[in-house]
Amino acid sequence: MKIQNRKYIASILFVLISFVSNGQTDGTPPPPVPPPPPGLPIDDFLPVLFVIAIIYGVVKRFKFSRR
């Protein structure tokens, strides 16, 4: 057998094996995904956190410049 014929036969076998392995599934869909865990709402306090961060930054900057 020529090498080229062996390549064709190997390619055909790989294609047939993929069809056979795909046909072995039982057809049932996977179980549903559980709902995500509830998140913590930070939207309500976002402006407050922003103001606290600015104040903290100003205080740190002021203390650093005094040294």
C-alpha positions in Angstrom: 0.0 0.0 0.0 1.2 3.5 -0.8 1.7 6.0 1.9 -0.9 8.3 0.3 -3.5 5.5 0.5 -2.8 5.0 4.2 -3.4 8.7 4.8 -6.8 8.5 3.1 -7.8 5.4 5.0 -6.6 7.0 8.3 -8.6 10.2 7.6 -11.7 8.2 6.8 -11.4 6.2 10.0 -11.0 9.3 12.1 -14.2 10.8 10.6 -16.1 7.5 11.1 -15.0 7.3 14.7 -16.2 10.8 15.4 -19.7 9.9 14.0 -19.8 6.7 16.1 -18.8 8.5 19.3 -21.3 11.3 18.6 -24.0 8.7 18.1 -23.4 7.1 21.6 -25.0 10.0 23.5 -28.4 9.2 25.0 -30.0 12.4 23.8 -31.0 13.8 27.2 -30.1 17.4 27.8 -27.7 18.3 30.6 -29.3 19.3 34.0 -30.2 23.0 34.3 -27.6 25.3 35.8 -28.4 26.4 39.4 -29.3 30.1 39.9 -26.4 32.4 40.8 -25.9 33.3 44.4 -27.4 36.6 45.5 -25.0 39.5 45.2 -24.4 42.3 47.7 -26.0 45.6 46.5 -23.3 48.3 46.6 -25.2 50.6 44.3 -27.0 52.3 47.2 -23.8 53.3 49.0 -21.5 53.9 46.0 -21.5 57.8 46.4 -20.8 57.4 50.1 -17.9 55.0 49.4 -16.6 57.4 46.8 -16.6 60.4 49.3 -14.9 58.3 52.0 -12.2 57.2 49.5 -11.6 60.9 48.5 -11.4 62.0 52.2 -9.0 59.1 53.0 -6.8 60.0 50.0 -6.7 63.7 51.0 -5.8 62.8 54.6 -3.1 60.4 53.5 -1.7 63.0 51.0 -1.7 65.7 53.7 0.1 63.5 56.2 2.7 62.5 53.6 3.4 66.0 52.5 4.0 67.1 56.2 7.0 64.8 56.6 
